[in-house]
Amino acid sequence: MTGGSLRGELRMHEPMARHTSWRAGGPADRFYRPADLADLVTFLQRLDPGEQVLWLGLGSNLLVRDGGFRGTVIALHGVLDLIEEVDRQGDQVVLRVEAGVHCARLAKYCAEQQLDGGSFFIGIPGTVGGALAMNAGAYGGETWGQVRSVEVMSVNGAVQKLPADAFEVAYRSVKPAPGTDLQSPCYLSAELVFAYNPDLQAKNELRQLLDARKAAQPVGQPSCGSVFRNPEDDHAARLIEVSGLKGFCIGKACVSDKHANFIINTGEAQADDIERVLLHVQATVAAQHAVQLVPEVRIVGEAGAVQ
């Protein structure tokens, strides 16, 4: 990386266990938290050519292997955190939401403003940037169902605003459409469309969804949320449970007794323990039910001892 004046915070050999919801993982060579968007652009323009870049929100859908990440992690949570109304026509309201906004905060904002269609965000344990990258969803809603346009940045710092139809979107999958000159873009913000409903009882709905989540999921224990995508016409949790895997552990990483599609860190688990549990669950379900579970979680970095 070339020299120059930067206003953000750069750390070397930063343990990623501090920045992932699993509380596990080895160090990143470099970890940068930009001061703002302009500082981020400057930082990217000064990276060495070919540098590996990992965009980070809350680290809720990420496993960094114990050997760490050979490249630069860029943390956006707490940096790009604006929610603003940019358009209103009739009952249609458009919000511009930046990538570092926590999804739960967006759900609460929609409830306060009586905007229908945003409650499902309360069940997504990450930021809007991460939700855009994987079309995250919960309680029957999906992120890209609300998207009008997105603002994206390439690894060289170039920024574009693109309509939703510039992307191919499916269940837990988002890809630039053919002919779009994008490779692994970072989502900076999105324009999301909601319906204003003065009769909406959204705050009550959020309370009910949070209560249901606490009853069904191991809230408060380090996890990544749901580990596997649901197969067509089935649920990953059901397949894992009927395979007898609830409570299965390797080291301190265990399949949750409460929700079988959660792998929890019960205390000082290594990333290798978590990945081995994930692979064992995949193999067991494939052997017993001929279903290949596909992970939602992104696994990066190098295997090896914790450094």
KOLKOLTI-608144 format. One record per residue (C-alpha): residue in three letters; x negated, y negated, z negated; residue number from 0; chain. Coordinates in Angstrom, 3 decimals, always signed. Each point is the difference from the previous one (the first is absolute). Layout:
REM residues N
@residuo->ALA&c1->X&c2->Y&c3->Z&num->NUM&cadena->A .
...
END
This chain:
REM residues 307
@residuo->MET&c1->+0.000&c2->+0.000&c3->+0.000&num->0&cadena->A .
@residuo->THR&c1->-1.356&c2->-3.414&c3->+0.961&num->1&cadena->A .
@residuo->GLY&c1->-0.357&c2->-2.840&c3->-2.447&num->2&cadena->A .
@residuo->GLY&c1->+2.258&c2->-3.004&c3->-0.465&num->3&cadena->A .
@residuo->SER&c1->+2.323&c2->-1.676&c3->-2.428&num->4&cadena->A .
@residuo->LEU&c1->+2.859&c2->+2.190&c3->-1.242&num->5&cadena->A .
@residuo->ARG&c1->+2.452&c2->-0.862&c3->-2.763&num->6&cadena->A .
@residuo->GLY&c1->+1.258&c2->+3.472&c3->-0.877&num->7&cadena->A .
@residuo->GLU&c1->-1.432&c2->+2.625&c3->-2.331&num->8&cadena->A .
@residuo->LEU&c1->-2.458&c2->+2.573&c3->+1.351&num->9&cadena->A .
@residuo->ARG&c1->-0.946&c2->+3.043&c3->-2.095&num->10&cadena->A .
@residuo->MET&c1->-2.518&c2->+2.677&c3->+0.861&num->11&cadena->A .
@residuo->HIS&c1->+0.491&c2->+3.721&c3->-0.792&num->12&cadena->A .
@residuo->GLU&c1->+3.458&c2->-0.663&c3->-1.445&num->13&cadena->A .
@residuo->PRO&c1->+1.692&c2->+3.082&c3->-1.574&num->14&cadena->A .
@residuo->MET&c1->+3.235&c2->+0.552&c3->+1.899&num->15&cadena->A .
@residuo->ALA&c1->+1.518&c2->+1.746&c3->-3.012&num->16&cadena->A .
@residuo->ARG&c1->+0.648&c2->-3.557&c3->-1.225&num->17&cadena->A .
@residuo->HIS&c1->+2.084&c2->-0.798&c3->+3.076&num->18&cadena->A .
@residuo->THR&c1->+2.096&c2->+3.088&c3->+0.764&num->19&cadena->A .
@residuo->SER&c1->+3.152&c2->+1.127&c3->-1.747&num->20&cadena->A .
@residuo->TRP&c1->-1.480&c2->+3.477&c3->-0.480&num->21&cadena->A .
@residuo->ARG&c1->-2.814&c2->-1.577&c3->-2.065&num->22&cadena->A .
@residuo->ALA&c1->-2.554&c2->+2.183&c3->+1.772&num->23&cadena->A .
@residuo->GLY&c1->-2.625&c2->-0.404&c3->+2.698&num->24&cadena->A .
@residuo->GLY&c1->-3.604&c2->-0.932&c3->+0.639&num->25&cadena->A .
@residuo->PRO&c1->-1.541&c2->-3.385&c3->+0.807&num->26&cadena->A .
@residuo->ALA&c1->+0.419&c2->-2.140&c3->+3.090&num->27&cadena->A .
@residuo->ASP&c1->-3.246&c2->-1.404&c3->+1.372&num->28&cadena->A .
@residuo->ARG&c1->+1.580&c2->-3.450&c3->+0.104&num->29&cadena->A .
@residuo->PHE&c1->+3.276&c2->-1.312&c3->-1.448&num->30&cadena->A .
@residuo->TYR&c1->+1.291&c2->-3.441&c3->+0.993&num->31&cadena->A .
@residuo->ARG&c1->+2.968&c2->-1.965&c3->-1.328&num->32&cadena->A .
@residuo->PRO&c1->+0.438&c2->-3.055&c3->+2.239&num->33&cadena->A .
@residuo->ALA&c1->+1.001&c2->-3.370&c3->-1.389&num->34&cadena->A .
@residuo->ASP&c1->+2.625&c2->-0.515&c3->+2.719&num->35&cadena->A .
@residuo->LEU&c1->+0.690&c2->+0.751&c3->+3.649&num->36&cadena->A .
@residuo->ALA&c1->-2.623&c2->-2.420&c3->+1.322&num->37&cadena->A .
@residuo->ASP&c1->-2.619&c2->+1.570&c3->-2.253&num->38&cadena->A .
@residuo->LEU&c1->+1.027&c2->+3.466&c3->+1.212&num->39&cadena->A .
@residuo->VAL&c1->-0.461&c2->-1.047&c3->+3.642&num->40&cadena->A .
@residuo->THR&c1->-3.463&c2->-1.384&c3->-0.809&num->41&cadena->A .
@residuo->PHE&c1->-0.955&c2->+3.195&c3->-1.820&num->42&cadena->A .
@residuo->LEU&c1->+1.100&c2->+2.255&c3->+2.868&num->43&cadena->A .
@residuo->GLN&c1->-1.811&c2->-2.089&c3->+2.580&num->44&cadena->A .
@residuo->ARG&c1->-3.227&c2->+0.470&c3->-1.967&num->45&cadena->A .
@residuo->LEU&c1->+0.211&c2->+3.742&c3->-0.464&num->46&cadena->A .
@residuo->ASP&c1->-2.608&c2->+2.059&c3->+1.773&num->47&cadena->A .
@residuo->PRO&c1->+1.241&c2->+1.594&c3->+3.258&num->48&cadena->A .
@residuo->GLY&c1->+1.298&c2->+3.508&c3->-0.580&num->49&cadena->A .
@residuo->GLU&c1->+0.646&c2->-0.523&c3->-3.718&num->50&cadena->A .
@residuo->GLN&c1->+2.707&c2->+2.292&c3->-1.342&num->51&cadena->A .
@residuo->VAL&c1->+2.821&c2->-2.044&c3->-1.552&num->52&cadena->A .
@residuo->LEU&c1->+2.679&c2->+1.307&c3->-2.366&num->53&cadena->A .
@residuo->TRP&c1->+2.953&c2->-2.300&c3->-0.677&num->54&cadena->A .
@residuo->LEU&c1->+1.281&c2->+0.300&c3->-3.572&num->55&cadena->A .
@residuo->GLY&c1->+3.267&c2->-1.005&c3->-1.618&num->56&cadena->A .
@residuo->LEU&c1->+0.839&c2->+1.632&c3->-3.322&num->57&cadena->A .
@residuo->GLY&c1->-1.795&c2->+3.227&c3->+0.913&num->58&cadena->A .
@residuo->SER&c1->+3.211&c2->+1.936&c3->-0.571&num->59&cadena->A .
@residuo->ASN&c1->-0.235&c2->+2.147&c3->+3.125&num->60&cadena->A .
@residuo->LEU&c1->-3.749&c2->+0.548&c3->-0.006&num->61&cadena->A .
@residuo->LEU&c1->-2.498&c2->+2.611&c3->-1.171&num->62&cadena->A .
@residuo->VAL&c1->-3.677&c2->-0.951&c3->+0.195&num->63&cadena->A .
@residuo->ARG&c1->-2.206&c2->+3.077&c3->-0.259&num->64&cadena->A .
@residuo->ASP&c1->-2.544&c2->+0.213&c3->-2.835&num->65&cadena->A .
@residuo->GLY&c1->-2.970&c2->-0.759&c3->+2.258&num->66&cadena->A .
@residuo->GLY&c1->+1.479&c2->-3.413&c3->+0.715&num->67&cadena->A .
@residuo->PHE&c1->+0.693&c2->-2.092&c3->+3.093&num->68&cadena->A .
@residuo->ARG&c1->-2.867&c2->-0.963&c3->+2.330&num->69&cadena->A .
@residuo->GLY&c1->+1.249&c2->-3.360&c3->+1.116&num->70&cadena->A .
@residuo->THR&c1->+1.912&c2->-3.062&c3->-1.212&num->71&cadena->A .
@residuo->VAL&c1->+3.295&c2->+0.011&c3->-1.878&num->72&cadena->A .
@residuo->ILE&c1->+2.056&c2->-3.193&c3->+0.362&num->73&cadena->A .
@residuo->ALA&c1->+2.573&c2->-0.558&c3->-2.754&num->74&cadena->A .
@residuo->LEU&c1->+3.053&c2->-2.096&c3->+0.921&num->75&cadena->A .
@residuo->HIS&c1->+2.264&c2->+0.391&c3->-3.041&num->76&cadena->A .
@residuo->GLY&c1->+0.228&c2->-3.294&c3->-1.863&num->77&cadena->A .
@residuo->VAL&c1->-1.412&c2->-1.865&c3->+3.010&num->78&cadena->A .
@residuo->LEU&c1->+2.718&c2->+0.054&c3->+2.655&num->79&cadena->A .
@residuo->ASP&c1->+2.982&c2->-0.182&c3->-2.354&num->80&cadena->A .
@residuo->LEU&c1->+2.508&c2->-2.472&c3->+1.470&num->81&cadena->A .
@residuo->ILE&c1->+3.726&c2->+0.599&c3->+0.571&num->82&cadena->A .
@residuo->GLU&c1->+1.852&c2->-2.750&c3->+1.888&num->83&cadena->A .
@residuo->GLU&c1->+3.234&c2->-0.398&c3->+1.948&num->84&cadena->A .
@residuo->VAL&c1->-0.758&c2->-0.970&c3->+3.602&num->85&cadena->A .
@residuo->ASP&c1->+3.385&c2->+0.306&c3->+1.739&num->86&cadena->A .
@residuo->ARG&c1->+3.715&c2->+0.283&c3->-0.812&num->87&cadena->A .
@residuo->GLN&c1->+2.770&c2->+0.442&c3->+2.542&num->88&cadena->A .
@residuo->GLY&c1->+3.401&c2->+0.872&c3->-1.372&num->89&cadena->A .
@residuo->ASP&c1->-0.521&c2->+2.794&c3->-2.478&num->90&cadena->A .
@residuo->GLN&c1->-3.340&c2->+1.035&c3->+1.535&num->91&cadena->A .
@residuo->VAL&c1->-2.990&c2->-1.123&c3->-2.070&num->92&cadena->A .
@residuo->VAL&c1->-3.617&c2->+0.420&c3->+1.091&num->93&cadena->A .
@residuo->LEU&c1->-2.756&c2->+0.126&c3->-2.597&num->94&cadena->A .
@residuo->ARG&c1->-3.700&c2->-0.280&c3->+0.730&num->95&cadena->A .
@residuo->VAL&c1->-1.692&c2->+2.325&c3->-2.462&num->96&cadena->A .
@residuo->GLU&c1->-3.770&c2->+0.231&c3->-0.280&num->97&cadena->A .
@residuo->ALA&c1->-1.824&c2->+3.310&c3->-0.186&num->98&cadena->A .
@residuo->GLY&c1->-1.181&c2->-0.288&c3->-3.603&num->99&cadena->A .
@residuo->VAL&c1->+3.530&c2->-0.278&c3->-1.434&num->100&cadena->A .
@residuo->HIS&c1->+0.973&c2->+2.930&c3->-2.237&num->101&cadena->A .
@residuo->CYS&c1->+3.018&c2->+1.800&c3->+1.470&num->102&cadena->A .
@residuo->ALA&c1->+1.778&c2->-0.090&c3->-3.373&num->103&cadena->A .
@residuo->ARG&c1->-0.374&c2->-3.796&c3->-0.040&num->104&cadena->A .
@residuo->LEU&c1->+1.591&c2->-0.198&c3->+3.450&num->105&cadena->A .
@residuo->ALA&c1->+2.932&c2->+2.133&c3->-1.173&num->106&cadena->A .
@residuo->LYS&c1->+0.541&c2->-2.290&c3->-2.999&num->107&cadena->A .
@residuo->TYR&c1->-0.231&c2->-3.110&c3->+2.190&num->108&cadena->A .
@residuo->CYS&c1->+2.668&c2->+1.405&c3->+2.335&num->109&cadena->A .
@residuo->ALA&c1->+2.230&c2->+0.771&c3->-2.986&num->110&cadena->A .
@residuo->GLU&c1->-0.369&c2->-3.533&c3->-1.376&num->111&cadena->A .
@residuo->GLN&c1->+0.829&c2->-1.517&c3->+3.398&num->112&cadena->A .
@residuo->GLN&c1->+2.890&c2->+2.448&c3->+0.606&num->113&cadena->A .
@residuo->LEU&c1->-1.618&c2->+1.445&c3->+3.102&num->114&cadena->A .
@residuo->ASP&c1->+1.304&c2->+3.412&c3->+0.980&num->115&cadena->A .
@residuo->GLY&c1->-2.398&c2->+2.638&c3->+1.322&num->116&cadena->A .
@residuo->GLY&c1->-2.963&c2->-0.565&c3->-2.306&num->117&cadena->A .
@residuo->SER&c1->+0.801&c2->+2.132&c3->-3.038&num->118&cadena->A .
@residuo->PHE&c1->-1.828&c2->+3.088&c3->+1.305&num->119&cadena->A .
@residuo->PHE&c1->-3.330&c2->-1.836&c3->-0.299&num->120&cadena->A .
@residuo->ILE&c1->+0.240&c2->+0.500&c3->-3.786&num->121&cadena->A .
@residuo->GLY&c1->-0.895&c2->+3.661&c3->+0.559&num->122&cadena->A .
@residuo->ILE&c1->-3.201&c2->-0.667&c3->+1.993&num->123&cadena->A .
@residuo->PRO&c1->-3.029&c2->-0.088&c3->-2.345&num->124&cadena->A .
@residuo->GLY&c1->-2.196&c2->-2.221&c3->+2.142&num->125&cadena->A .
@residuo->THR&c1->-0.288&c2->-3.253&c3->+1.938&num->126&cadena->A .
@residuo->VAL&c1->+1.858&c2->-1.158&c3->+3.095&num->127&cadena->A .
@residuo->GLY&c1->-3.184&c2->+0.409&c3->+2.068&num->128&cadena->A .
@residuo->GLY&c1->-0.223&c2->+3.666&c3->-0.905&num->129&cadena->A .
@residuo->ALA&c1->+3.731&c2->+0.466&c3->+0.552&num->130&cadena->A .
@residuo->LEU&c1->-0.356&c2->-1.436&c3->+3.507&num->131&cadena->A .
@residuo->ALA&c1->-2.981&c2->+2.211&c3->+0.800&num->132&cadena->A .
@residuo->MET&c1->+1.868&c2->+3.246&c3->-0.739&num->133&cadena->A .
@residuo->ASN&c1->+3.669&c2->-1.009&c3->+0.337&num->134&cadena->A .
@residuo->ALA&c1->+0.480&c2->+0.731&c3->-3.681&num->135&cadena->A .
@residuo->GLY&c1->+3.500&c2->+0.670&c3->-1.223&num->136&cadena->A .
@residuo->ALA&c1->+2.136&c2->+0.946&c3->-2.972&num->137&cadena->A .
@residuo->TYR&c1->+3.671&c2->+0.582&c3->-0.827&num->138&cadena->A .
@residuo->GLY&c1->+0.935&c2->+0.295&c3->+3.677&num->139&cadena->A .
@residuo->GLY&c1->-1.669&c2->-3.223&c3->+1.161&num->140&cadena->A .
@residuo->GLU&c1->-3.163&c2->-0.437&c3->+2.075&num->141&cadena->A .
@residuo->THR&c1->-2.244&c2->-3.059&c3->+0.304&num->142&cadena->A .
@residuo->TRP&c1->+0.094&c2->-0.386&c3->+3.774&num->143&cadena->A .
@residuo->GLY&c1->+3.789&c2->+0.015&c3->+0.008&num->144&cadena->A .
@residuo->GLN&c1->-0.268&c2->-3.595&c3->-1.252&num->145&cadena->A .
@residuo->VAL&c1->-2.901&c2->-1.223&c3->+2.164&num->146&cadena->A .
@residuo->ARG&c1->+0.432&c2->-2.726&c3->+2.643&num->147&cadena->A .
@residuo->SER&c1->-3.700&c2->-0.726&c3->+0.533&num->148&cadena->A .
@residuo->VAL&c1->-3.380&c2->+0.520&c3->-1.640&num->149&cadena->A .
@residuo->GLU&c1->-3.223&c2->-1.941&c3->-0.244&num->150&cadena->A .
@residuo->VAL&c1->-3.061&c2->+2.213&c3->+0.364&num->151&cadena->A .
@residuo->MET&c1->-3.753&c2->-0.438&c3->-0.139&num->152&cadena->A .
@residuo->SER&c1->-2.687&c2->+2.010&c3->+1.762&num->153&cadena->A .
@residuo->VAL&c1->-3.324&c2->+0.845&c3->-1.626&num->154&cadena->A .
@residuo->ASN&c1->-1.645&c2->-2.926&c3->+1.812&num->155&cadena->A .
@residuo->GLY&c1->+2.362&c2->-2.493&c3->-1.646&num->156&cadena->A .
@residuo->ALA&c1->+2.302&c2->-0.645&c3->+2.985&num->157&cadena->A .
@residuo->VAL&c1->+3.627&c2->-0.617&c3->-1.070&num->158&cadena->A .
@residuo->GLN&c1->+3.102&c2->+0.793&c3->+2.080&num->159&cadena->A .
@residuo->LYS&c1->+3.735&c2->-0.251&c3->-0.563&num->160&cadena->A .
@residuo->LEU&c1->+1.825&c2->+2.891&c3->+1.657&num->161&cadena->A .
@residuo->PRO&c1->+3.676&c2->+1.028&c3->+0.288&num->162&cadena->A .
@residuo->ALA&c1->+1.150&c2->+3.218&c3->-1.634&num->163&cadena->A .
@residuo->ASP&c1->+0.317&c2->+1.704&c3->+3.384&num->164&cadena->A .
@residuo->ALA&c1->-3.779&c2->-0.271&c3->+0.489&num->165&cadena->A .
@residuo->PHE&c1->-0.216&c2->+3.032&c3->-2.299&num->166&cadena->A .
@residuo->GLU&c1->+1.206&c2->+3.587&c3->+0.173&num->167&cadena->A .
@residuo->VAL&c1->+1.677&c2->+0.715&c3->-3.308&num->168&cadena->A .
@residuo->ALA&c1->+1.123&c2->+3.344&c3->-1.406&num->169&cadena->A .
@residuo->TYR&c1->+0.369&c2->+1.664&c3->-3.389&num->170&cadena->A .
@residuo->ARG&c1->-3.107&c2->-1.035&c3->-1.992&num->171&cadena->A .
@residuo->SER&c1->-1.774&c2->-0.872&c3->+3.234&num->172&cadena->A .
@residuo->VAL&c1->-0.862&c2->-3.273&c3->+1.747&num->173&cadena->A .
@residuo->LYS&c1->-2.135&c2->-0.278&c3->+3.151&num->174&cadena->A .
@residuo->PRO&c1->-0.647&c2->-2.869&c3->+2.404&num->175&cadena->A .
@residuo->ALA&c1->+2.029&c2->+0.582&c3->+3.162&num->176&cadena->A .
@residuo->PRO&c1->-1.881&c2->+1.147&c3->+3.120&num->177&cadena->A .
@residuo->GLY&c1->-1.696&c2->-2.946&c3->+1.695&num->178&cadena->A .
@residuo->THR&c1->-0.304&c2->-1.966&c3->-3.225&num->179&cadena->A .
@residuo->ASP&c1->-3.635&c2->-0.892&c3->-0.658&num->180&cadena->A .
@residuo->LEU&c1->-0.061&c2->+0.856&c3->-3.694&num->181&cadena->A .
@residuo->GLN&c1->-2.114&c2->+2.420&c3->-1.998&num->182&cadena->A .
@residuo->SER&c1->+0.660&c2->+0.554&c3->-3.720&num->183&cadena->A .
@residuo->PRO&c1->+1.443&c2->-3.483&c3->-0.531&num->184&cadena->A .
@residuo->CYS&c1->+0.327&c2->-1.624&c3->-3.399&num->185&cadena->A .
@residuo->TYR&c1->+3.527&c2->-1.240&c3->-0.652&num->186&cadena->A .
@residuo->LEU&c1->-0.102&c2->-3.570&c3->-1.326&num->187&cadena->A .
@residuo->SER&c1->+3.726&c2->-0.683&c3->-0.196&num->188&cadena->A .
@residuo->ALA&c1->+3.381&c2->+0.941&c3->+1.401&num->189&cadena->A .
@residuo->GLU&c1->+3.246&c2->-1.741&c3->+0.801&num->190&cadena->A .
@residuo->LEU&c1->+2.691&c2->+2.153&c3->-1.598&num->191&cadena->A .
@residuo->VAL&c1->+3.715&c2->-0.353&c3->+0.705&num->192&cadena->A .
@residuo->PHE&c1->+2.643&c2->+0.320&c3->-2.720&num->193&cadena->A .
@residuo->ALA&c1->+3.713&c2->-0.747&c3->-0.290&num->194&cadena->A .
@residuo->TYR&c1->+1.212&c2->-2.616&c3->-2.475&num->195&cadena->A .
@residuo->ASN&c1->+2.881&c2->+1.362&c3->-2.078&num->196&cadena->A .
@residuo->PRO&c1->+1.361&c2->-2.260&c3->-2.773&num->197&cadena->A .
@residuo->ASP&c1->+1.900&c2->+2.973&c3->-1.468&num->198&cadena->A .
@residuo->LEU&c1->-3.093&c2->+2.206&c3->-0.227&num->199&cadena->A .
@residuo->GLN&c1->-0.656&c2->+1.545&c3->-3.413&num->200&cadena->A .
@residuo->ALA&c1->-3.638&c2->+0.655&c3->+0.842&num->201&cadena->A .
@residuo->LYS&c1->-1.396&c2->-0.453&c3->-3.498&num->202&cadena->A .
@residuo->ASN&c1->+2.260&c2->+2.792&c3->-1.256&num->203&cadena->A .
@residuo->GLU&c1->-1.059&c2->+2.157&c3->+2.953&num->204&cadena->A .
@residuo->LEU&c1->-3.684&c2->-0.567&c3->-0.807&num->205&cadena->A .
@residuo->ARG&c1->+0.579&c2->+0.999&c3->-3.611&num->206&cadena->A .
@residuo->GLN&c1->+1.725&c2->+3.196&c3->+1.097&num->207&cadena->A .
@residuo->LEU&c1->-2.787&c2->+0.850&c3->+2.461&num->208&cadena->A .
@residuo->LEU&c1->-2.696&c2->-0.614&c3->-2.624&num->209&cadena->A .
@residuo->ASP&c1->+1.860&c2->+2.148&c3->-2.535&num->210&cadena->A .
@residuo->ALA&c1->+0.347&c2->+2.791&c3->+2.577&num->211&cadena->A .
@residuo->ARG&c1->-3.703&c2->-0.261&c3->+0.823&num->212&cadena->A .
@residuo->LYS&c1->-1.016&c2->+0.250&c3->-3.651&num->213&cadena->A .
@residuo->ALA&c1->+2.244&c2->+3.036&c3->-0.442&num->214&cadena->A .
@residuo->ALA&c1->-1.324&c2->+1.850&c3->+3.057&num->215&cadena->A .
@residuo->GLN&c1->-3.651&c2->-1.044&c3->+0.350&num->216&cadena->A .
@residuo->PRO&c1->-3.063&c2->+0.009&c3->-2.295&num->217&cadena->A .
@residuo->VAL&c1->-0.037&c2->-3.784&c3->-0.361&num->218&cadena->A .
@residuo->GLY&c1->-2.915&c2->-1.246&c3->-2.081&num->219&cadena->A .
@residuo->GLN&c1->-2.370&c2->+2.837&c3->+0.937&num->220&cadena->A .
@residuo->PRO&c1->-2.736&c2->-0.628&c3->+2.604&num->221&cadena->A .
@residuo->SER&c1->+1.194&c2->+1.275&c3->+3.386&num->222&cadena->A .
@residuo->CYS&c1->+0.355&c2->-1.170&c3->+3.600&num->223&cadena->A .
@residuo->GLY&c1->+3.761&c2->+0.382&c3->+0.083&num->224&cadena->A .
@residuo->SER&c1->+1.222&c2->+2.661&c3->+2.403&num->225&cadena->A .
@residuo->VAL&c1->-2.950&c2->+1.989&c3->+1.346&num->226&cadena->A .
@residuo->PHE&c1->+1.656&c2->+1.667&c3->+3.022&num->227&cadena->A .
@residuo->ARG&c1->+2.456&c2->-1.098&c3->+2.648&num->228&cadena->A .
@residuo->ASN&c1->+3.346&c2->+1.744&c3->-0.041&num->229&cadena->A .
@residuo->PRO&c1->+0.307&c2->+2.614&c3->+2.762&num->230&cadena->A .
@residuo->GLU&c1->+2.953&c2->-0.364&c3->+2.319&num->231&cadena->A .
@residuo->ASP&c1->+3.234&c2->+1.017&c3->-1.754&num->232&cadena->A .
@residuo->ASP&c1->-1.808&c2->+0.897&c3->-3.234&num->233&cadena->A .
@residuo->HIS&c1->-1.877&c2->-1.522&c3->-2.924&num->234&cadena->A .
@residuo->ALA&c1->-3.660&c2->+0.529&c3->-0.833&num->235&cadena->A .
@residuo->ALA&c1->+0.806&c2->+0.041&c3->-3.727&num->236&cadena->A .
@residuo->ARG&c1->+2.459&c2->+2.877&c3->+0.442&num->237&cadena->A .
@residuo->LEU&c1->-2.479&c2->+2.084&c3->+1.977&num->238&cadena->A .
@residuo->ILE&c1->-2.765&c2->-0.608&c3->-2.546&num->239&cadena->A .
@residuo->GLU&c1->+2.270&c2->+0.821&c3->-2.936&num->240&cadena->A .
@residuo->VAL&c1->+1.367&c2->+3.255&c3->+1.462&num->241&cadena->A .
@residuo->SER&c1->-3.600&c2->+0.993&c3->+0.741&num->242&cadena->A .
@residuo->GLY&c1->-0.577&c2->+0.042&c3->-3.759&num->243&cadena->A .
@residuo->LEU&c1->-2.486&c2->-2.880&c3->+0.053&num->244&cadena->A .
@residuo->LYS&c1->+1.417&c2->-2.344&c3->-2.623&num->245&cadena->A .
@residuo->GLY&c1->-2.665&c2->-0.381&c3->-2.679&num->246&cadena->A .
@residuo->PHE&c1->-2.787&c2->+1.433&c3->+2.161&num->247&cadena->A .
@residuo->CYS&c1->-3.313&c2->-1.634&c3->-0.959&num->248&cadena->A .
@residuo->ILE&c1->-3.600&c2->-0.192&c3->+1.107&num->249&cadena->A .
@residuo->GLY&c1->-2.048&c2->-1.811&c3->-2.589&num->250&cadena->A .
@residuo->LYS&c1->+2.080&c2->-2.941&c3->-1.170&num->251&cadena->A .
@residuo->ALA&c1->+2.020&c2->-0.275&c3->+3.232&num->252&cadena->A .
@residuo->CYS&c1->+3.437&c2->+1.621&c3->-0.220&num->253&cadena->A .
@residuo->VAL&c1->+3.202&c2->+0.377&c3->+1.977&num->254&cadena->A .
@residuo->SER&c1->+2.553&c2->-1.890&c3->-2.071&num->255&cadena->A .
@residuo->ASP&c1->+2.470&c2->+2.037&c3->-2.054&num->256&cadena->A .
@residuo->LYS&c1->+2.509&c2->-2.802&c3->+0.542&num->257&cadena->A .
@residuo->HIS&c1->-0.221&c2->-0.455&c3->+3.792&num->258&cadena->A .
@residuo->ALA&c1->-1.804&c2->+2.609&c3->+2.076&num->259&cadena->A .
@residuo->ASN&c1->-1.044&c2->-2.450&c3->+2.747&num->260&cadena->A .
@residuo->PHE&c1->-2.167&c2->-1.925&c3->-2.474&num->261&cadena->A .
@residuo->ILE&c1->-3.574&c2->+0.908&c3->-0.919&num->262&cadena->A .
@residuo->ILE&c1->-0.964&c2->-1.719&c3->-3.236&num->263&cadena->A .
@residuo->ASN&c1->-3.304&c2->-0.811&c3->-1.629&num->264&cadena->A .
@residuo->THR&c1->+0.421&c2->+1.275&c3->-3.556&num->265&cadena->A .
@residuo->GLY&c1->-3.295&c2->-1.532&c3->-1.122&num->266&cadena->A .
@residuo->GLU&c1->-3.358&c2->-0.602&c3->+1.728&num->267&cadena->A .
@residuo->ALA&c1->+0.849&c2->+2.125&c3->+3.036&num->268&cadena->A .
@residuo->GLN&c1->-2.512&c2->-0.161&c3->+2.823&num->269&cadena->A .
@residuo->ALA&c1->+1.123&c2->-0.750&c3->+3.540&num->270&cadena->A .
@residuo->ASP&c1->-1.215&c2->+3.483&c3->+0.959&num->271&cadena->A .
@residuo->ASP&c1->+2.409&c2->+1.554&c3->-2.522&num->272&cadena->A .
@residuo->ILE&c1->+2.883&c2->-1.954&c3->+1.508&num->273&cadena->A .
@residuo->GLU&c1->-0.898&c2->+0.920&c3->+3.565&num->274&cadena->A .
@residuo->ARG&c1->-0.382&c2->+3.691&c3->-0.897&num->275&cadena->A .
@residuo->VAL&c1->+3.463&c2->+0.002&c3->-1.610&num->276&cadena->A .
@residuo->LEU&c1->+1.413&c2->-1.654&c3->+3.135&num->277&cadena->A .
@residuo->LEU&c1->-1.619&c2->+2.609&c3->+2.263&num->278&cadena->A .
@residuo->HIS&c1->+1.165&c2->+2.868&c3->-2.231&num->279&cadena->A .
@residuo->VAL&c1->+3.582&c2->-1.291&c3->+0.132&num->280&cadena->A .
@residuo->GLN&c1->-0.203&c2->-0.258&c3->+3.800&num->281&cadena->A .
@residuo->ALA&c1->-1.382&c2->+3.508&c3->+0.364&num->282&cadena->A .
@residuo->THR&c1->+2.500&c2->+1.578&c3->-2.416&num->283&cadena->A .
@residuo->VAL&c1->+3.048&c2->-1.620&c3->+1.609&num->284&cadena->A .
@residuo->ALA&c1->-1.275&c2->+0.989&c3->+3.468&num->285&cadena->A .
@residuo->ALA&c1->-0.527&c2->+3.599&c3->-1.113&num->286&cadena->A .
@residuo->GLN&c1->+3.371&c2->+0.355&c3->-1.743&num->287&cadena->A .
@residuo->HIS&c1->+2.252&c2->-2.082&c3->+2.244&num->288&cadena->A .
@residuo->ALA&c1->-1.879&c2->-0.474&c3->+3.306&num->289&cadena->A .
@residuo->VAL&c1->+0.236&c2->-3.782&c3->-0.447&num->290&cadena->A .
@residuo->GLN&c1->-3.089&c2->-2.187&c3->+0.376&num->291&cadena->A .
@residuo->LEU&c1->+0.400&c2->-2.924&c3->-2.386&num->292&cadena->A .
@residuo->VAL&c1->-1.488&c2->-3.245&c3->+1.316&num->293&cadena->A .
@residuo->PRO&c1->-1.590&c2->-2.319&c3->-2.571&num->294&cadena->A .
@residuo->GLU&c1->+1.226&c2->-3.581&c3->-0.299&num->295&cadena->A .
@residuo->VAL&c1->-3.126&c2->-0.901&c3->-1.930&num->296&cadena->A .
@residuo->ARG&c1->-3.076&c2->-1.244&c3->+1.859&num->297&cadena->A .
@residuo->ILE&c1->-3.240&c2->+1.773&c3->-0.953&num->298&cadena->A .
@residuo->VAL&c1->-3.270&c2->-1.823&c3->+0.721&num->299&cadena->A .
@residuo->GLY&c1->-3.649&c2->+0.095&c3->-0.971&num->300&cadena->A .
@residuo->GLU&c1->-2.609&c2->+2.650&c3->-0.584&num->301&cadena->A .
@residuo->ALA&c1->+0.135&c2->+3.117&c3->-2.125&num->302&cadena->A .
@residuo->GLY&c1->-2.550&c2->+0.322&c3->-2.747&num->303&cadena->A .
@residuo->ALA&c1->-0.686&c2->-0.696&c3->-3.642&num->304&cadena->A .
@residuo->VAL&c1->+1.353&c2->-3.135&c3->-1.636&num->305&cadena->A .
@residuo->GLN&c1->-2.703&c2->-2.665&c3->+0.230&num->306&cadena->A .
END
